[in-house]
């Protein structure tokens, strides 16, 4: 029984990892840019907007992320 549970715990992370693989295969520029925007927006929201009283912080984070990702795409 213990080994069966151990096997189950090993398979769960493997199946989660396998579920992420198709996103790597897609790999289009539009997809990469969208992922970039989402990542930088979330980083900004987590670091800036959590402590800010600015009412349009979310919009500013989105705009800054779009600009940053566009700059990276241009390089």
C-alpha positions as CSV (number, residue, x, y, z in Angstrom):
1,X,0.0,0.0,0.0
2,X,2.8,2.4,0.9
3,X,4.6,1.8,-2.4
4,X,1.4,2.3,-4.3
5,X,0.9,5.7,-2.7
6,X,4.6,6.5,-3.3
7,X,4.1,5.7,-7.0
8,X,1.1,7.9,-7.1
9,X,2.9,10.9,-5.7
10,X,5.7,10.4,-8.2
11,X,3.3,10.2,-11.1
12,X,1.3,13.4,-10.2
13,X,4.2,15.8,-10.8
14,X,5.2,13.9,-14.0
15,X,1.6,14.3,-15.4
16,X,1.6,18.0,-14.5
17,X,4.9,18.5,-16.2
18,X,3.7,16.6,-19.3
19,X,0.6,18.8,-19.4
20,X,3.0,21.9,-19.9
21,X,4.9,20.4,-22.8
22,X,2.4,21.4,-25.6
23,X,2.9,25.1,-24.8
24,X,6.5,24.8,-25.7
25,X,5.7,23.2,-29.0
26,X,3.3,26.0,-30.0
27,X,6.1,28.6,-29.9
28,X,4.6,31.2,-32.2
29,X,5.7,34.8,-31.9
30,X,2.3,36.0,-30.9
31,X,2.1,33.4,-28.2
32,X,5.5,34.3,-26.9
33,X,4.6,38.0,-26.8
34,X,1.4,37.3,-25.0
35,X,3.2,35.1,-22.4
36,X,5.8,37.9,-22.0
37,X,3.1,40.5,-21.4
38,X,1.3,38.2,-18.9
39,X,4.5,37.5,-17.0
40,X,5.6,41.2,-16.7
41,X,2.1,42.3,-15.9
42,X,1.8,39.8,-13.1
43,X,5.3,40.7,-11.8
44,X,4.3,44.3,-11.7
45,X,0.9,43.6,-10.0
46,X,2.7,41.5,-7.4
47,X,5.4,44.0,-6.6
48,X,3.9,47.4,-7.2
49,X,0.1,47.3,-7.1
50,X,0.1,45.3,-3.8
51,X,1.4,48.4,-2.0
52,X,0.1,51.1,-4.2
53,X,-3.1,53.1,-3.8
54,X,-3.1,54.1,-7.4
55,X,-6.5,53.3,-8.9
56,X,-5.2,52.6,-12.4
57,X,-2.2,50.5,-11.3
58,X,-3.4,47.5,-13.2
59,X,-3.6,49.5,-16.5
60,X,-0.2,51.0,-15.9
61,X,1.3,47.5,-15.3
62,X,-0.4,46.2,-18.5
63,X,0.9,49.1,-20.6
64,X,4.4,48.9,-19.1
65,X,4.5,45.2,-19.8
66,X,3.4,45.7,-23.4
67,X,6.1,48.3,-23.9
68,X,8.8,46.1,-22.4
69,X,7.9,43.1,-24.4
70,X,7.7,45.2,-27.6
71,X,11.2,46.5,-26.9
72,X,12.4,42.9,-26.3
73,X,10.8,41.8,-29.6
74,X,12.5,44.7,-31.5
75,X,16.0,43.8,-30.2
